[in-house]
Amino acid sequence: MKSQGIKKGRYYERFQVEDAVTFYSGQLVSAKSPDGAQVFLQEIPLDKPLPPGSMELLSGLQREHIAPVLDVIEEEDRIVLVHPPLGGEPLSFMVLPRKGMEPIRALTVYRQLLRTAVRLSEISPPIFTTLDPRNIILEENRPYALFISFDPFNKDNGEEKWRYLLYFLLTGFQLEKRPENPEKEKGIQALPQQLKSLVLSAMDLEKPMKEVLEAAEAVTLPRKISASRRGKSKSWRYWLPSAVAVVAIVGLLVGLEVFGDKGSAIAGEEKQAEAQLSKPKGRATFDNVIFQRQKTRTETLPPSVQGTFRVRGELTQADHAPFSLSLESENVESDFGLRVDDKGGLQLYQYVNGETFKMANSKDNFRIQPKKKYIVDIYYVPNQPFRVSLTEKGTNKQWVAIGKVPMDSIFKITLEGQQGTSFNQPAITKLQDAKSVADVWMKDSPWTLMEGTGVIDGKRFNLDSDSRVNLKPGQNNFSFKRAEDFNGDPLRMEMENADGSRYQFNWLHSGRLELSRLDYNLQQLASGKMSSGWVPDRKSSVSIAGNTQEFSVGVKQGSLEKQVQHQPDGPIALRSITILSQSGLTLFDQ
């Protein structure tokens, strides 16, 4: 998006106009209201007067997935919508090429936007919007379309973009036109069958949006009851052999009398904790969980919890023993969390519909040691990958890892452990939104882990293979080194500009440096050659610079130094710099 000239109108008499920002299918005018509040103005041209009730109709669209409206101004040849300051990011910035969103989240966003477009088109007079990713904002978990009109958007401005929206959400690639043979597209062939069918249905020009929406609403994840997980471990709660049934019933009656007060206390504790967590930034703390039996035992923290939150506690073990901290769904068959094995190794896992998926693990890079204390954190944000960190108390050593996107739900926090294991000072803290999680996740580090695992040790960050790390805003320089026996490409980076353009920088094993634009196909912009003699386990430095005149990336190791430069078509203001890890990569805090 970019600034443009502003068409003057009578709303100038009420607002102090500052600038205009142009998106793919429209323009928002940045202005201040008479009371000094920041607002954005959207003009809707009119070819003819609107029927009675149209102004009220526009003011009453707050529940739809469109930009919120504070006020509606009617002028002779147009309607002006007054929007509050808009949070979030353009959808085209949020979805990574070749990665896409997690299918559950992609389908949710797709349904929300199609429902809105269909409902708007069915009211009187009909209202139209464009579902081009470049015109959609994603604020936390709420998508909304920026622009509406009383006339259909023409094809060039995105009328057909909704047909490619799900494909974009799942793959990260924007299609400008329908492929000749969608069934043969590699990106479509790789999708799960239900999503593949839905993507192809959307691209079928004979099918209207409402029919595609109905197909999208019909896509579900079947819930299955798994005897191996739900039945075997917990069946004793639900049935007893007939030979001991009478004894059990008598014991139950006695037990109800003896433990009635305890049950009431537990229920009271649960209500108290849930009341604390219902408040903004609420926090609930619990008694230490101490495992005293050799056989694995399960403990559950009292409250049910949902929304954005953090679970924290202090883990100690007298000896190596299995341990797990899990978030178990109350209404779908889906759990996730952290497991510690009998050698101190760490493993993220996710359980869905009877199947357990093992994810990031610490290998030999980080292990729980007996008699040491570790702060354990699990962060949950709906429709985002869950985050985990373990910090060894008294040191600067921390293991961080990113999981997958769990199914959104209401959760119980459960712990499993054996004798000698304690989880002290357990606490659940409600966090306001995704941004508040980002503020505390790796807050003392110049890096943000986006995918994979790594170990922060003082001012260095040792990354596992297949990890992605973002430099925090304002960080345009960094240093790194590789393992001594490393034999791959020294460095790979991806960068994203404020206008949505994406770039890739590769420092190849041959010494060649390549700066490219990352579209559907790579477009090389500049290249160079580093002199031979690069040593993997010696520190190398990287600097990135961009302005209206040039875009450059420089690398240096000792006396070896090289820079590649490109003269851009527009200003370069990088919003993100992502380092892609192969094995043996260590980053340094400068």
BAFIDREN-660561 format. One record per residue (C-alpha): x, y, z. Coordinates in steps of 0.001 Angstrom, whole numbers, plus 500000, padded with zeros to 6 digits. Example, Ala and Ser with C-alpha at 12.3 -4.5 7.8 and 13.67 -1.06 7.14 Angstrom:
2
+--------+--------+--------+
|   east |  north |     up |
+--------+--------+--------+
| 512300 | 495500 | 507800 |
| 513670 | 498940 | 507140 |
+--------+--------+--------+
This chain:
590
+--------+--------+--------+
|   east |  north |     up |
+--------+--------+--------+
| 500000 | 500000 | 500000 |
| 501169 | 503580 | 499376 |
| 500200 | 507206 | 499889 |
| 498291 | 509015 | 497148 |
| 496738 | 512372 | 496468 |
| 493400 | 513088 | 498143 |
| 490149 | 513990 | 496431 |
| 488655 | 516944 | 498290 |
| 485094 | 516853 | 499572 |
| 482775 | 518485 | 502103 |
| 483927 | 516150 | 504853 |
| 487021 | 518369 | 504928 |
| 484879 | 520819 | 506847 |
| 484627 | 518348 | 509740 |
| 487917 | 516439 | 509616 |
| 491557 | 517446 | 509509 |
| 492833 | 515248 | 506695 |
| 496459 | 514094 | 506987 |
| 497133 | 511553 | 504234 |
| 495621 | 508788 | 502158 |
| 496696 | 505162 | 502054 |
| 495936 | 503170 | 498905 |
| 495289 | 499448 | 499005 |
| 494696 | 497142 | 496066 |
| 490986 | 497956 | 495682 |
| 490475 | 501216 | 497493 |
| 491764 | 504084 | 499567 |
| 491538 | 505055 | 503232 |
| 491992 | 508693 | 504251 |
| 493827 | 509269 | 507525 |
| 492263 | 512169 | 509433 |
| 491476 | 513632 | 512835 |
| 487948 | 514290 | 514059 |
| 486907 | 517628 | 515606 |
| 487733 | 516268 | 519070 |
| 491231 | 515218 | 517953 |
| 490569 | 511479 | 517647 |
| 492402 | 509562 | 514927 |
| 490045 | 508107 | 512314 |
| 490095 | 506661 | 508803 |
| 487642 | 507711 | 506116 |
| 486376 | 505547 | 503261 |
| 484522 | 507057 | 500303 |
| 481806 | 505049 | 498535 |
| 480880 | 506704 | 495201 |
| 477169 | 506933 | 494361 |
| 475697 | 506930 | 490858 |
| 472178 | 507492 | 492195 |
| 470529 | 508303 | 495531 |
| 470265 | 505461 | 498015 |
| 466863 | 504122 | 499081 |
| 465559 | 505072 | 502558 |
| 467203 | 503196 | 505424 |
| 470554 | 502719 | 503712 |
| 472408 | 504998 | 506142 |
| 471080 | 503058 | 509117 |
| 472001 | 499838 | 507343 |
| 475625 | 500923 | 506996 |
| 475761 | 501953 | 510649 |
| 474480 | 498564 | 511785 |
| 477121 | 496282 | 510275 |
| 479273 | 496040 | 513388 |
| 478943 | 492270 | 513732 |
| 480096 | 491509 | 510200 |
| 483710 | 490888 | 509233 |
| 484192 | 494327 | 507745 |
| 486037 | 497359 | 509094 |
| 484073 | 498784 | 512069 |
| 482065 | 501948 | 511346 |
| 481839 | 504852 | 513807 |
| 479741 | 507156 | 511672 |
| 478242 | 507523 | 508194 |
| 478288 | 510850 | 506307 |
| 476021 | 511317 | 503304 |
| 477105 | 513700 | 500563 |
| 475677 | 514460 | 497151 |
| 477727 | 511977 | 495148 |
| 479125 | 509665 | 497789 |
| 478891 | 508104 | 501239 |
| 481798 | 508553 | 503675 |
| 482360 | 505858 | 506300 |
| 484240 | 506892 | 509438 |
| 486386 | 504072 | 510833 |
| 488311 | 503929 | 514133 |
| 492086 | 503300 | 514028 |
| 492524 | 499889 | 512466 |
| 494658 | 497288 | 514246 |
| 496074 | 494077 | 512845 |
| 497991 | 493395 | 509645 |
| 497023 | 492846 | 506006 |
| 496319 | 489168 | 505441 |
| 498835 | 489129 | 502592 |
| 501577 | 489913 | 505156 |
| 500521 | 487212 | 507601 |
| 500604 | 484093 | 505409 |
| 504006 | 482677 | 504493 |
| 504642 | 481426 | 500940 |
| 505027 | 477641 | 500767 |
| 503776 | 477473 | 504373 |
| 500269 | 478858 | 504512 |
| 498069 | 478751 | 507588 |
| 497274 | 475678 | 509607 |
| 494247 | 474088 | 507853 |
| 491913 | 474575 | 510837 |
| 492673 | 478270 | 511047 |
| 492562 | 478747 | 507259 |
| 489122 | 477158 | 507043 |
| 487840 | 479286 | 509944 |
| 489020 | 482542 | 508360 |
| 487624 | 481478 | 504974 |
| 484193 | 480694 | 506396 |
| 484026 | 483975 | 508317 |
| 484806 | 486067 | 505259 |
| 482513 | 484164 | 502882 |
| 479631 | 484339 | 505372 |
| 480064 | 488106 | 505514 |
| 480219 | 488516 | 501730 |
| 477125 | 486342 | 501225 |
| 475096 | 488099 | 503932 |
| 476002 | 491543 | 502584 |
| 474973 | 490560 | 499067 |
| 471552 | 489365 | 500266 |
| 470437 | 492502 | 502106 |
| 468565 | 495349 | 500389 |
| 470157 | 497256 | 498838 |
| 472939 | 494684 | 498357 |
| 476444 | 495579 | 499536 |
| 479522 | 494178 | 497856 |
| 483059 | 493598 | 499112 |
| 486252 | 492160 | 497677 |
| 488036 | 489244 | 499341 |
| 491468 | 489952 | 497939 |
| 494059 | 489131 | 500678 |
| 495602 | 492550 | 500072 |
| 492337 | 494175 | 501181 |
| 491748 | 492002 | 504265 |
| 493041 | 492819 | 507743 |
| 493687 | 490130 | 510367 |
| 493429 | 491539 | 513889 |
| 494322 | 488828 | 516392 |
| 491898 | 486108 | 515219 |
| 489327 | 488372 | 513545 |
| 489576 | 488944 | 509800 |
| 487744 | 491830 | 508205 |
| 487428 | 493179 | 504671 |
| 488351 | 496819 | 504319 |
| 486251 | 497993 | 501395 |
| 482556 | 497836 | 500563 |
| 480472 | 499282 | 497744 |
| 476928 | 499427 | 496433 |
| 478259 | 498328 | 493042 |
| 480115 | 495063 | 492340 |
| 483873 | 495380 | 492251 |
| 485035 | 494751 | 488712 |
| 487080 | 491648 | 487984 |
| 490382 | 493522 | 487824 |
| 489795 | 494865 | 491315 |
| 489147 | 491510 | 492891 |
| 485604 | 490329 | 492156 |
| 486921 | 486795 | 491553 |
| 489574 | 486897 | 494271 |
| 487331 | 485027 | 496697 |
| 487693 | 481979 | 494435 |
| 491430 | 481841 | 495214 |
| 491250 | 482940 | 498861 |
| 491287 | 479455 | 500428 |
| 494133 | 478415 | 498120 |
| 496110 | 481440 | 499350 |
| 495355 | 480732 | 503021 |
| 496548 | 477126 | 502676 |
| 499617 | 477671 | 500454 |
| 500640 | 481314 | 500857 |
| 500508 | 481941 | 497085 |
| 498182 | 484481 | 495494 |
| 496685 | 483528 | 492155 |
| 495934 | 486330 | 489718 |
| 493848 | 484076 | 487478 |
| 492370 | 480612 | 487448 |
| 494890 | 477869 | 486507 |
| 494106 | 476088 | 483247 |
| 493996 | 472727 | 485033 |
| 493509 | 473337 | 488763 |
| 493417 | 469578 | 489479 |
| 497027 | 469293 | 488291 |
| 498382 | 472173 | 490375 |
| 501013 | 470764 | 492764 |
| 499847 | 473019 | 495574 |
| 496293 | 471701 | 495254 |
| 497288 | 468057 | 494821 |
| 499184 | 468176 | 498127 |
| 496114 | 469261 | 500128 |
| 494004 | 466859 | 502236 |
| 491100 | 465508 | 500223 |
| 488348 | 467575 | 501897 |
| 490263 | 470825 | 501457 |
| 491352 | 469885 | 497947 |
| 487711 | 469374 | 496941 |
| 486728 | 472683 | 498519 |
| 489517 | 474609 | 496756 |
| 488516 | 473092 | 493414 |
| 484864 | 473855 | 494089 |
| 485705 | 477516 | 494735 |
| 487608 | 477691 | 491431 |
| 484656 | 476280 | 489509 |
| 483258 | 479367 | 487740 |
| 479823 | 477747 | 487528 |
| 479430 | 477653 | 491316 |
| 478242 | 480810 | 493107 |
| 479722 | 481961 | 496386 |
| 476767 | 480795 | 498457 |
| 477097 | 477234 | 497189 |
| 480825 | 477221 | 497965 |
| 480109 | 478586 | 501450 |
| 477656 | 475737 | 502082 |
| 480365 | 473268 | 501064 |
| 482849 | 474984 | 503395 |
| 480401 | 474815 | 506298 |
| 480035 | 471073 | 505701 |
| 483772 | 470371 | 506126 |
| 484248 | 468969 | 509644 |
| 486832 | 467087 | 511642 |
| 485140 | 463844 | 512710 |
| 485363 | 463147 | 516405 |
| 486278 | 459583 | 517164 |
| 486364 | 457817 | 520496 |
| 489749 | 456182 | 520904 |
| 489770 | 453161 | 523209 |
| 493568 | 453238 | 523347 |
| 493529 | 456676 | 524945 |
| 490194 | 457613 | 526450 |
| 488864 | 454166 | 527267 |
| 491686 | 452122 | 528699 |
| 493244 | 454638 | 531030 |
| 489980 | 455973 | 532469 |
| 487465 | 453116 | 532119 |
| 487667 | 452296 | 535807 |
| 485680 | 455403 | 536522 |
| 482675 | 454188 | 534574 |
| 482262 | 450430 | 535133 |
| 483068 | 447655 | 537645 |
| 482876 | 443840 | 537367 |
| 479513 | 442567 | 538644 |
| 481151 | 440461 | 541373 |
| 482285 | 443535 | 543258 |
| 479461 | 445878 | 542261 |
| 477563 | 445603 | 545578 |
| 480723 | 446157 | 547652 |
| 481603 | 449129 | 545476 |
| 478170 | 450715 | 545919 |
| 478344 | 450367 | 549712 |
| 481844 | 451833 | 549662 |
| 480638 | 454664 | 547481 |
| 477868 | 455598 | 549938 |
| 480359 | 455698 | 552789 |
| 482846 | 457574 | 550653 |
| 480329 | 460252 | 549729 |
| 479754 | 460968 | 553403 |
| 483479 | 461038 | 554251 |
| 484653 | 463004 | 551245 |
| 481632 | 465243 | 550702 |
| 483294 | 468212 | 552352 |
| 486444 | 467677 | 550277 |
| 484412 | 467615 | 547053 |
| 482713 | 470859 | 548010 |
| 486118 | 472397 | 548717 |
| 487422 | 471347 | 545293 |
| 484334 | 472757 | 543578 |
| 484743 | 476004 | 545508 |
| 488401 | 476237 | 544543 |
| 487503 | 475702 | 540885 |
| 484860 | 478446 | 540958 |
| 487254 | 480820 | 542710 |
| 490002 | 480179 | 540150 |
| 487627 | 480624 | 537213 |
| 486371 | 483884 | 538726 |
| 489961 | 485136 | 538981 |
| 490657 | 484161 | 535369 |
| 487491 | 485828 | 534103 |
| 489026 | 489233 | 534870 |
| 491310 | 491021 | 532369 |
| 494884 | 489916 | 533044 |
| 493499 | 487640 | 535763 |
| 495820 | 485192 | 537515 |
| 495081 | 482054 | 539519 |
| 497674 | 480283 | 541671 |
| 497535 | 476767 | 543142 |
| 499229 | 474587 | 545739 |
| 502433 | 472786 | 544819 |
| 501900 | 469506 | 542991 |
| 504146 | 466866 | 544609 |
| 504241 | 463315 | 543238 |
| 504931 | 460779 | 546002 |
| 504235 | 457410 | 544364 |
| 506517 | 455341 | 542181 |
| 503658 | 454688 | 539785 |
| 502687 | 457519 | 537432 |
| 499886 | 459646 | 538854 |
| 497724 | 462351 | 537245 |
| 496829 | 465684 | 538849 |
| 494489 | 468301 | 537380 |
| 494474 | 472011 | 538194 |
| 490934 | 473068 | 539211 |
| 489724 | 475571 | 536603 |
| 488519 | 475206 | 533052 |
| 490333 | 477821 | 530971 |
| 489910 | 479273 | 527497 |
| 491088 | 482214 | 525415 |
| 494684 | 483461 | 525542 |
| 496675 | 482378 | 528596 |
| 499964 | 481145 | 530038 |
| 500560 | 478139 | 532283 |
| 503658 | 478403 | 534482 |
| 505314 | 476378 | 537216 |
| 508676 | 475354 | 538663 |
| 509758 | 471798 | 537827 |
| 512200 | 469862 | 539994 |
| 513122 | 466162 | 539961 |
| 515130 | 464131 | 542465 |
| 516024 | 461679 | 539681 |
| 515237 | 461320 | 536003 |
| 511575 | 460314 | 535603 |
| 508805 | 460801 | 533029 |
| 506705 | 463959 | 533419 |
| 504094 | 465721 | 531300 |
| 502234 | 469031 | 531352 |
| 499172 | 468885 | 529100 |
| 496264 | 471051 | 528021 |
| 493338 | 468659 | 527532 |
| 490263 | 469750 | 525625 |
| 486906 | 469368 | 527353 |
| 484775 | 469287 | 524211 |
| 486857 | 467818 | 521359 |
| 489370 | 464991 | 521246 |
| 492456 | 467168 | 521170 |
| 495303 | 467611 | 523669 |
| 498762 | 469147 | 523461 |
| 501683 | 469949 | 525691 |
| 505165 | 469024 | 526895 |
| 506658 | 465690 | 527899 |
| 509903 | 464913 | 529722 |
| 511322 | 461430 | 529148 |
| 513211 | 459228 | 531615 |
| 516532 | 460756 | 530494 |
| 515492 | 464397 | 530834 |
| 514795 | 464959 | 527136 |
| 511989 | 467337 | 526133 |
| 509286 | 466667 | 523535 |
| 506284 | 468677 | 522352 |
| 503279 | 466600 | 521348 |
| 499769 | 466996 | 520018 |
| 496947 | 464480 | 520203 |
| 494071 | 464694 | 517703 |
| 491281 | 462191 | 517047 |
| 493051 | 459177 | 518493 |
| 496491 | 459861 | 517049 |
| 499525 | 461346 | 518836 |
| 501941 | 463520 | 516872 |
| 505452 | 464108 | 518166 |
| 506863 | 467509 | 517322 |
| 509847 | 469595 | 518432 |
| 512289 | 467890 | 520803 |
| 515419 | 469039 | 522597 |
| 517677 | 466118 | 521554 |
| 520997 | 466490 | 523382 |
| 520882 | 470285 | 523323 |
| 518918 | 470631 | 526552 |
| 517991 | 468106 | 529238 |
| 516361 | 468279 | 532654 |
| 518981 | 467533 | 535293 |
| 518079 | 466093 | 538723 |
| 517994 | 468479 | 541683 |
| 517932 | 471576 | 539460 |
| 514984 | 473940 | 539122 |
| 513319 | 474897 | 535823 |
| 510640 | 477483 | 535065 |
| 508183 | 475919 | 532608 |
| 505906 | 478113 | 530464 |
| 503247 | 477104 | 527926 |
| 501561 | 479915 | 525986 |
| 498235 | 479384 | 524240 |
| 496649 | 481786 | 521749 |
| 493564 | 480568 | 519847 |
| 494340 | 479682 | 516229 |
| 498101 | 480088 | 516689 |
| 500900 | 477574 | 517313 |
| 501470 | 476944 | 521009 |
| 504770 | 478093 | 522496 |
| 506873 | 476446 | 525202 |
| 509934 | 477552 | 527140 |
| 512004 | 476007 | 529937 |
| 514486 | 478190 | 531805 |
| 517081 | 476776 | 534180 |
| 516876 | 478904 | 537346 |
| 520007 | 480807 | 538269 |
| 521303 | 480686 | 534683 |
| 520647 | 482372 | 531341 |
| 519994 | 479040 | 529658 |
| 516549 | 478565 | 528110 |
| 515013 | 476030 | 525715 |
| 512297 | 477473 | 523465 |
| 510062 | 475609 | 521016 |
| 507057 | 476181 | 518751 |
| 504324 | 473572 | 518330 |
| 501419 | 473400 | 515891 |
| 497989 | 475071 | 515990 |
| 495706 | 473165 | 518406 |
| 491951 | 473030 | 517999 |
| 490440 | 475939 | 519920 |
| 488602 | 474683 | 522958 |
| 488036 | 474886 | 526710 |
| 490968 | 473223 | 528474 |
| 491883 | 471471 | 531689 |
| 495526 | 471588 | 532787 |
| 496804 | 468128 | 533753 |
| 500152 | 466950 | 535084 |
| 501549 | 463420 | 535179 |
| 504577 | 462431 | 537238 |
| 506264 | 459965 | 539537 |
| 507927 | 459982 | 542935 |
| 510574 | 462689 | 543328 |
| 508947 | 465104 | 540873 |
| 507417 | 468416 | 541967 |
| 505675 | 471161 | 540008 |
| 505775 | 474088 | 542398 |
| 503907 | 477416 | 542372 |
| 501671 | 476470 | 539429 |
| 499800 | 479453 | 538009 |
| 497520 | 480290 | 535093 |
| 497610 | 483865 | 533800 |
| 495110 | 485315 | 531339 |
| 496770 | 487352 | 528608 |
| 494923 | 490013 | 526689 |
| 495741 | 489065 | 523103 |
| 498371 | 487709 | 520746 |
| 500411 | 490902 | 521069 |
| 500630 | 490527 | 524844 |
| 502011 | 487014 | 524326 |
| 504550 | 488331 | 521819 |
| 505614 | 490958 | 524370 |
| 506510 | 488377 | 527031 |
| 507615 | 485484 | 524786 |
| 511433 | 485744 | 524562 |
| 511128 | 489334 | 525822 |
| 514805 | 489660 | 526806 |
| 516081 | 488394 | 523465 |
| 516726 | 490262 | 520169 |
| 515202 | 487266 | 518360 |
| 511735 | 485760 | 518081 |
| 511462 | 482055 | 517316 |
| 508770 | 481506 | 514677 |
| 509183 | 477776 | 514029 |
| 511290 | 474922 | 515411 |
| 513441 | 474860 | 518552 |
| 516556 | 476413 | 519997 |
| 518567 | 477026 | 523153 |
| 519344 | 480545 | 524357 |
| 522539 | 480588 | 526396 |
| 523463 | 484088 | 527479 |
| 524026 | 486161 | 524340 |
| 523904 | 483274 | 521922 |
| 521036 | 481348 | 520375 |
| 521799 | 477796 | 519234 |
| 519179 | 476749 | 516707 |
| 518045 | 473294 | 515725 |
| 517607 | 472400 | 512058 |
| 514486 | 473556 | 510185 |
| 513913 | 476493 | 512514 |
| 512861 | 480037 | 511606 |
| 513859 | 483098 | 513617 |
| 512784 | 486716 | 513187 |
| 514975 | 489614 | 514205 |
| 512999 | 491974 | 516414 |
| 512028 | 495373 | 514925 |
| 514968 | 497727 | 514592 |
| 517494 | 494877 | 514385 |
| 519140 | 495045 | 510945 |
| 522515 | 493500 | 511850 |
| 523489 | 490199 | 513399 |
| 526338 | 487722 | 513693 |
| 526380 | 483961 | 513332 |
| 528585 | 480925 | 513059 |
| 528208 | 477285 | 512061 |
| 529450 | 473991 | 513438 |
| 533039 | 473141 | 512573 |
| 532056 | 470303 | 510233 |
| 529233 | 472243 | 508529 |
| 529240 | 471746 | 504757 |
| 526059 | 473524 | 503555 |
| 525093 | 477052 | 502517 |
| 526349 | 479568 | 505120 |
| 523112 | 481579 | 505330 |
| 519541 | 481842 | 504040 |
| 517184 | 484731 | 504845 |
| 513733 | 485971 | 503862 |
| 512703 | 489619 | 504208 |
| 509342 | 491337 | 503947 |
| 508895 | 494974 | 502992 |
| 506206 | 497306 | 504301 |
| 504422 | 497158 | 500938 |
| 504149 | 493369 | 501108 |
| 507023 | 492583 | 498757 |
| 509092 | 489579 | 499834 |
| 512781 | 489040 | 499257 |
| 515258 | 486205 | 499708 |
| 518985 | 486318 | 500358 |
| 521168 | 483233 | 499912 |
| 524850 | 482887 | 500742 |
| 525701 | 479668 | 498932 |
| 528394 | 477131 | 499727 |
| 530217 | 478181 | 496540 |
| 530588 | 481720 | 497933 |
| 527924 | 483155 | 495648 |
| 525588 | 485781 | 497147 |
| 522077 | 486136 | 495678 |
| 519379 | 488716 | 496436 |
| 516004 | 487827 | 494864 |
| 512363 | 488873 | 494903 |
| 510248 | 486066 | 496311 |
| 507184 | 485793 | 494077 |
| 505664 | 482593 | 492744 |
| 508990 | 482225 | 490942 |
| 512254 | 483714 | 492198 |
| 513361 | 486864 | 490407 |
| 517058 | 487515 | 490964 |
| 517824 | 491178 | 491658 |
| 521552 | 491190 | 492458 |
| 524434 | 488754 | 492934 |
| 528090 | 488663 | 493890 |
| 530879 | 486296 | 494892 |
| 532622 | 486007 | 498254 |
| 536285 | 485195 | 498186 |
| 537197 | 481648 | 499199 |
| 538340 | 480932 | 502707 |
| 535115 | 481166 | 504727 |
| 535453 | 479181 | 507969 |
| 532147 | 477759 | 509336 |
| 532968 | 477918 | 513072 |
| 534271 | 481505 | 512986 |
| 531864 | 484371 | 513601 |
| 530447 | 486080 | 510483 |
| 528470 | 489337 | 510473 |
| 525513 | 490364 | 508308 |
| 524122 | 493863 | 507705 |
| 520912 | 494777 | 505868 |
| 520152 | 498315 | 504667 |
| 517276 | 499757 | 502685 |
| 515964 | 503174 | 501708 |
| 514558 | 504902 | 498632 |
| 517893 | 504680 | 496822 |
| 519178 | 501168 | 497458 |
| 518600 | 497798 | 499040 |
| 521760 | 495991 | 500152 |
| 522921 | 492970 | 502135 |
| 526539 | 492736 | 503260 |
| 528440 | 489815 | 504784 |
| 531834 | 489823 | 506492 |
| 534218 | 487384 | 508169 |
| 537599 | 488746 | 509166 |
| 539176 | 490272 | 506060 |
| 536578 | 488647 | 503764 |
| 533799 | 491071 | 502892 |
| 531176 | 491402 | 500145 |
| 527954 | 493304 | 499537 |
| 525151 | 492879 | 496993 |
| 523059 | 495920 | 496063 |
| 519803 | 496548 | 494236 |
| 518142 | 499805 | 493215 |
| 514485 | 499358 | 494239 |
| 511420 | 500685 | 492449 |
| 510051 | 502066 | 495723 |
| 511170 | 502660 | 499299 |
| 512556 | 499740 | 501298 |
| 511332 | 499638 | 504912 |
| 511650 | 496036 | 506077 |
| 508942 | 494883 | 508453 |
| 510513 | 491478 | 509091 |
| 513849 | 489708 | 508634 |
| 513663 | 485924 | 508951 |
| 516691 | 483641 | 509300 |
| 516160 | 480087 | 508059 |
| 518172 | 477549 | 509991 |
| 520014 | 474490 | 508876 |
| 521803 | 472340 | 511433 |
| 524592 | 473920 | 513423 |
| 523536 | 477599 | 513350 |
| 524364 | 479882 | 516283 |
| 523217 | 483510 | 516415 |
| 524915 | 486153 | 518551 |
| 523407 | 489160 | 520327 |
| 525317 | 492231 | 519206 |
+--------+--------+--------+
